């Protein structure tokens, strides 16, 4: 197939991973892909927040910023139209963003089949933080984009319910969770180099990767370190950075376990697999209710013992006692008890990790698997929620 891929993503984070890995998977499968997106995205460093454009946007009143966002659709449409005429694609694939209607316009003008990847109900998400200046316009744009698509691709069944709620029939929805590139996250990878670099050889490592936000629930992990430090040589390895870092480090010092926690700061994308491989226990303390957390797939592929919240979107890929241990997200005591169960039980950690890695293989939770499912939906008529 000839695929015209469109996105409006400036930041170089998990969003960029999804974009780049899926494009690479399409190309590995033999498809031709032309990408239309913001200038400079491909060359930005991992961890970039969008640079100058994002900083300017933060200074503007909400309503003005949203008008500019909506106006960008005109520029994006012109670029898409030029690419369409040059390429004559078989499929338009767009990563949904709020106020972005360029893909919907091109589909309606040309009739090209239109796949819309949806990672979040952004009108709802942004109404909470940082807020919306034009909420009616935001909701209208979101519903218009979702309804226009030939096939909507939400990342979870929970998110699919949001899509259905605006009038998209289930026959035009196919759930495509995040995935993994096994060649980058081989189950045989060891974390020995990372352990040696940080002086963590022979320690029991609880690990977390990601952007550090106050809502992540990580202080509960520090409390477990404090409670179990006299019995087990346990260490908390935090791979990432963010606004909650100082508070997290302060809490570790307050509880007397500052030496038992390492915060690496931003780590290059190519180094993430080795860091995750160093974990004995990989923790996801919180998860947005409709998200498909990318880190879960990384933990699974590398065969880590996973601790995650017991909620519907997480249960779409993890099963308590089978390939992970799930805790009540409303009760951080439950998280602490789950960690206390895993720390002294290496056999359980190994069993859970092996089952997690097997789940990736059995369910083809890979970018190649996702690319195959998407293109099949437009070639063999396999549609509907799955």
Secondary structure, DSSP 8 states (H G I E B T S, - for coil): -EEEEE------SHHHHHHHHHHHHHHHTT-EEEEE--TTTTTS-TT---HHHHHHHHHS-HHHHHHHHHHHHHHHHHHHHHHHHHH--SEEEEE--TT--HHHHHHHHH---EEEEE-S-HHHHHHHTT--S-HHHHHHHHHHHHHH-SEEEESSHHHHHHHHHTT--GGGB--------TTTS-TT---HHHHHHTT-TT-EEEEEES---GGG-THHHHHHHHHHTTTS-EEEEEE---TTHHHHHHHHHHTT-GGGEEE--S--GGGHHHHHHT-SEEEE----TT---HHHHHHHHTT-EEEEE-SHHHHTT--BTTTBEEE-TT-HHHHHHHHHHHHT-HHHHHHHHHHHHHHHHHHT-SHHHHHHHHHHHTTS---S--
